[in-house]
Amino acid sequence: MQMTARDVMTTRLHTLKSDQTVADAVRIFRKASEEEGRKVFGMTVTDESNRLIGMLSMYDILLFIRPKHIHVWGTMDDIDISGLVENACDRTRTILVGDIMSTDLISVTPDTHLMILLDLMINKHVRRIPVLENDNILGIVYISDLFYNLLDKLSA
């Protein structure tokens, strides 16, 4: 039996719009996490026609919050960092999802073989891949779901 994206994808999607703020996105992330019963760390971003235009993940938000030149700060013992986190979070709240979302996306079809999915996730360092058919989002494959599907096969 051939295992495909269709067999491991989640069809319950939580989506964002590019004109929502990061503060809105954070609220939606928390609500989605409660509904799913597990932490949600990334979501699809769709346009008015519900077509995929990007993804927003915790990594995108953290990358924006992180000061760009932190690597030259050394140990940070010699600079005033009081209020640094609060200021970064205040600045980030009003940023639009569309300004920081990832747009260079990898997607698969429902018939993509499980091993191709595994290879893509490992080689591209992604934790979720949207499943598309004719530009419509059918679902999303999370690396954790793929892992536990394989665990089930390993323990059988």
N, C-alpha and C positions, 0 to 999 in steps of 0.2 A: 504494500500500500504506500503510495507516494504522499508524503506530508507536504502541505503547502501553507502559504501565508493565511489562506482562508481558515485553516485548521487551528491556528494559534492567535489570530487577530482578535482584538477587542472591538466590538461594534458600538459600544456606548462611548460616544465622543463628547468631550467638553471642548468648546472652541472659543476663540477670542476674535475680536475685530481689530484691525490695525489702528483705528482711531480711539481705542480705549487707552486709558493711562495705565502705567505700571501698577498704581494703587488699585485700580479696578481689577487688573489681572491677578494681583495677589489675593484679593477677596475671592475671585473665581477659583484660583488654585486651592484655597482653603476649603471652599464649599465642595469642590470636586473630590478632594481628599476625604472629606466626611462621607460623601455619597458612595465613594468607591470602597471605603474601609481600608484604604492604603494611601500612602503619600503619593500625590501626583506632582511630578517634577517638570513636566513639559506638556504643551498643548499646541494644537494646530491653530493657525490663524487663517481665516477665510474672508473672501470679499463679499459683496452684496449678493452675489449669485451662489454663495456657499462653495466656491472653488478655493482650493488650497493656494495660499500666496506666501505662507511662511510658517515658521514654528517659533514659539517662545519657550525657552527652558530656563531652569534655575541658573544654568551656566551663563546664558545671555544677560540675565539680571545681575549676577555677581560680577561679570566682566565689566558691565557698565559702572557698577558701584566702586570697583577697585580703581584707585588712582593710577593713571596711565604711566607715571614715572616712578612707581614704587620701587622698582629695581635699583634706582640710584640713591634711595634713601638709606641704604645700609641697614643698620640695626634699629633705626628710628629712635635711638636713645638721645640723639642730639637735636631733635626737632620737636616742636610743640604739636602734639597729636590730639590734644583735648578737643573734643567735639567733632573729630574727624568722621566717626561712624554716623553720628546724628546728622551732620551736614550732608554727607553722601546720600543717606536715606531720604532726607528732605528734598534734595535735588532730584532724586530718582523718581519719587512718587508721581510727578507731573509729566514725566517723559512718556511719549506715546509708544505703544507696543510696536507699531510699524517702524519706529526709529531704531529699535534695538533687536528686532526679531531676526532670526536666521532665514535667509531667502535662498541660499544655495542648498537645495533639499535633495535628498535621496528618497525615492518612492519605489514601490513595487506593485505588481498586480496581484490579484487574489491567487493566481496559479503559480506564483514564484515558489520554487522548491525551498524547503526548510534549510537546507545546507547553503543555498545561495544567500538566504537571509542571515544566517550565522556568519558567513564570510563577510558580507557587507557590514554588519554591525561591528565585527572585530576590526576589520581593516580601516573602516571610516570612523571608528570610535564614537558610534552613535548608540543611544539607548532606546530609541523609538523610531519606527519607520512607518509612515502613512501607507495605506493600501488604497490604490486608486484604480478606478475602471472608468474609462471615457471621461477623464478629468473630475469624476465624482469621488469623494472620499467614502470608502466603504467601511474602513476601520483603521486600526493602528496596531502594529506589533511592538510590544514592549520586550526588551531583552530579558526581563525577569520571567515573563510568560513563556518565552522560548526556552529559557533555562529549565523551568519547572516541567515543561512538556518533555524535554529530553531526560530529565531526572526520572519521570514516570516510566519512560522507555528503558532506562538503565536499571531500574529496580524491578522490572517485570520478569 
